Amino acid sequence: METTATIDDFHRLDIRVGTILDASPLEGARKPALKLEIDLGPEIGVKRSSAQVTVHYPPDKLIGRQVLCVVNFPPRRIAGVQSEVLTLGLPDANGDVVLIRPDFAVPNGGRMF
């Protein structure tokens, strides 16, 4: 059964845009993943995230790409790395992650509304 969300539910999520500064394989992960360092602007700073995006994104092709992240979830430890933000994506036809990003460059730290 689906639950209807309210606008207040949406406002509780803090979704920001950031630029990937570094990407490298996440050693020890159960499923292939990358460790990302994302600049989320002066208010939030640089945060780490782990993301299972290896099918579509070689690490070097992610540097400089803007992505959307939930910044107010509690950190999680994944394969020995503290993942501080949740990088958002959508499944393709095979279930592999496609990252969500703005069509045009926007200032890091901008909040989705």
Protein Blocks (a to p, Z undefined) as FASTA:
>chain_A
ZZdddfklmmmpccdddddfbdcddehiabdcddddddebjknopadddddfklmmcfkl
mgopacdddfkbccddeehiacfbdcdddddfkopacddddfbdcdehiacZZ
